[in-house]
């Protein structure tokens, strides 16, 4: 990766999780992590420096591997939520290949497919430390295992640095043979895992996250000139993720974005917006889209929009549109059927 390579600051949660799990007392380091969360992205070199700072505080062997093993799909931001909404691991990894630069800019993974193994190869340009290599491989393995809900080990792992004094530790952590001094990062995965299903599959949310990810790719080329525009795009992405998690409270979304609730409300107020109006507008647009799909029940739509009860969705929709969800669906589907018969 070049010096300009960046990653989403959602990965900061991994370091915070590790600090909490190890019960480390490091107020200055924790404050530094919180400060990074107020941004949407950070230089990959900065993240690598944080991992090394953590190692200096507690020099645990294979720290990068252990950090990667506590990562969660949601730490990948919008891409992680998209992957959890896919049907199979193969579909998810195809999406990951499409949007991998949203996870780490300038990342390019080479994939070789055969009847019994799928080989993944990628390089670290610029940030080529042992801890970074450990972390990168471990993150990929933990991600695919999390998606299928099974600890299916790779066939082989390759790390581009000299074998340590205790190479057997890496075999144990990865549960497979580990080769050192390779030309690049390597993970060979059994081909049959690509057909394994993802239990959190959600085709409707997948379409939404697909659209959001495509918009983010476009935004990488066309950077918003207005600082609030970038904030607003980030906010909408976090609201979509919050809907999937079932907690759309402003305090929760603000925390996920790295803001205090007070600062979060101040930014919205200075731009002339309210959180209530933003989330209401997003829900209204999505609700109208969902109601066009007869295969979705009203309870399904309520859940997709982050409502705890169907009645709450029905009341909100009537306030927006002056009619119930049923009346709206009947009017729209009725019009479609009428047009079909007139052809």
ChimeraX attribute file (.defattr): number of C-alpha atoms within 10 A of each C-alpha:
attribute: neighborCount
match mode: 1-to-1
recipient: residues
	/A:1	18
	/A:2	15
	/A:3	11
	/A:4	12
	/A:5	18
	/A:6	22
	/A:7	21
	/A:8	22
	/A:9	25
	/A:10	22
	/A:11	20
	/A:12	18
	/A:13	19
	/A:14	17
	/A:15	21
	/A:16	14
	/A:17	14
	/A:18	16
	/A:19	16
	/A:20	12
	/A:21	10
	/A:22	9
	/A:23	9
	/A:24	13
	/A:25	11
	/A:26	11
	/A:27	9
	/A:28	9
	/A:29	17
	/A:30	15
	/A:31	10
	/A:32	11
	/A:33	19
	/A:34	18
	/A:35	12
	/A:36	17
	/A:37	21
	/A:38	16
	/A:39	15
	/A:40	16
	/A:41	17
	/A:42	19
	/A:43	18
	/A:44	23
	/A:45	20
	/A:46	14
	/A:47	22
	/A:48	18
	/A:49	15
	/A:50	17
	/A:51	19
	/A:52	18
	/A:53	13
	/A:54	19
	/A:55	16
	/A:56	10
	/A:57	13
	/A:58	12
	/A:59	11
	/A:60	11
	/A:61	14
	/A:62	19
	/A:63	20
	/A:64	23
	/A:65	23
	/A:66	17
	/A:67	20
	/A:68	22
	/A:69	22
	/A:70	17
	/A:71	23
	/A:72	18
	/A:73	19
	/A:74	18
	/A:75	18
	/A:76	22
	/A:77	22
	/A:78	25
	/A:79	24
	/A:80	20
	/A:81	22
	/A:82	29
	/A:83	30
	/A:84	24
	/A:85	26
	/A:86	26
	/A:87	21
	/A:88	21
	/A:89	22
	/A:90	19
	/A:91	18
	/A:92	24
	/A:93	17
	/A:94	14
	/A:95	17
	/A:96	18
	/A:97	15
	/A:98	15
	/A:99	21
	/A:100	19
	/A:101	17
	/A:102	23
	/A:103	22
	/A:104	18
	/A:105	19
	/A:106	16
	/A:107	19
	/A:108	16
	/A:109	16
	/A:110	11
	/A:111	13
	/A:112	11
	/A:113	12
	/A:114	9
	/A:115	8
	/A:116	10
	/A:117	17
	/A:118	19
	/A:119	20
	/A:120	19
	/A:121	17
	/A:122	17
	/A:123	19
	/A:124	18
	/A:125	12
	/A:126	13
	/A:127	20
	/A:128	15
	/A:129	14
	/A:130	16
	/A:131	20
	/A:132	23
	/A:133	23
	/A:134	23
	/A:135	22
	/A:136	21
	/A:137	24
	/A:138	23
	/A:139	22
	/A:140	16
	/A:141	22
	/A:142	22
	/A:143	22
	/A:144	24
	/A:145	18
	/A:146	18
	/A:147	25
	/A:148	21
	/A:149	14
	/A:150	12
	/A:151	12
	/A:152	16
	/A:153	18
	/A:154	20
	/A:155	18
	/A:156	18
	/A:157	26
	/A:158	21
	/A:159	21
	/A:160	20
	/A:161	18
	/A:162	12
	/A:163	14
	/A:164	12
	/A:165	7
	/A:166	10
	/A:167	15
	/A:168	13
	/A:169	14
	/A:170	20
	/A:171	15
	/A:172	11
	/A:173	15
	/A:174	20
	/A:175	16
	/A:176	15
	/A:177	15
	/A:178	22
	/A:179	18
	/A:180	16
	/A:181	12
	/A:182	13
	/A:183	13
	/A:184	17
	/A:185	22
	/A:186	24
	/A:187	22
	/A:188	21
	/A:189	22
	/A:190	17
	/A:191	16
	/A:192	13
	/A:193	18
	/A:194	18
	/A:195	13
	/A:196	16
	/A:197	18
	/A:198	22
	/A:199	14
	/A:200	15
	/A:201	18
	/A:202	17
	/A:203	13
	/A:204	16
	/A:205	21
	/A:206	18
	/A:207	14
	/A:208	16
	/A:209	22
	/A:210	20
	/A:211	13
	/A:212	19
	/A:213	21
	/A:214	15
	/A:215	12
	/A:216	19
	/A:217	16
	/A:218	11
	/A:219	13
	/A:220	13
	/A:221	8
	/A:222	9
	/A:223	12
	/A:224	13
	/A:225	8
	/A:226	9
	/A:227	9
	/A:228	14
	/A:229	13
	/A:230	14
	/A:231	16
	/A:232	14
	/A:233	15
	/A:234	15
	/A:235	19
	/A:236	16
	/A:237	17
	/A:238	20
	/A:239	25
	/A:240	24
	/A:241	24
	/A:242	19
	/A:243	20
	/A:244	19
	/A:245	14
	/A:246	15
	/A:247	16
	/A:248	20
	/A:249	14
	/A:250	17
	/A:251	16
	/A:252	17
	/A:253	21
	/A:254	21
	/A:255	15
	/A:256	20
	/A:257	20
	/A:258	21
	/A:259	20
	/A:260	16
	/A:261	14
	/A:262	10
	/A:263	12
	/A:264	18
	/A:265	17
	/A:266	14
	/A:267	15
	/A:268	16
	/A:269	12
	/A:270	10
	/A:271	10
	/A:272	8
	/A:273	13
	/A:274	15
	/A:275	15
	/A:276	10
	/A:277	10
	/A:278	16
	/A:279	19
	/A:280	15
	/A:281	13
	/A:282	14
	/A:283	23
	/A:284	18
	/A:285	10
	/A:286	15
	/A:287	19
	/A:288	17
	/A:289	11
	/A:290	21
	/A:291	20
	/A:292	16
	/A:293	13
	/A:294	11
	/A:295	9
	/A:296	13
	/A:297	12
	/A:298	19
	/A:299	16
	/A:300	13
	/A:301	21
	/A:302	22
	/A:303	18
	/A:304	21
	/A:305	25
	/A:306	20
	/A:307	21
	/A:308	13
	/A:309	11
	/A:310	14
	/A:311	13
	/A:312	11
	/A:313	24
	/A:314	19
	/A:315	14
	/A:316	16
	/A:317	20
	/A:318	14
	/A:319	11
	/A:320	13
	/A:321	12
	/A:322	12
	/A:323	14
	/A:324	17
	/A:325	20
	/A:326	12
	/A:327	11
	/A:328	18
	/A:329	18
	/A:330	15
	/A:331	12
	/A:332	15
	/A:333	15
	/A:334	12
	/A:335	12
	/A:336	12
	/A:337	10
	/A:338	11
	/A:339	10
	/A:340	9
	/A:341	8
	/A:342	6
	/A:343	5
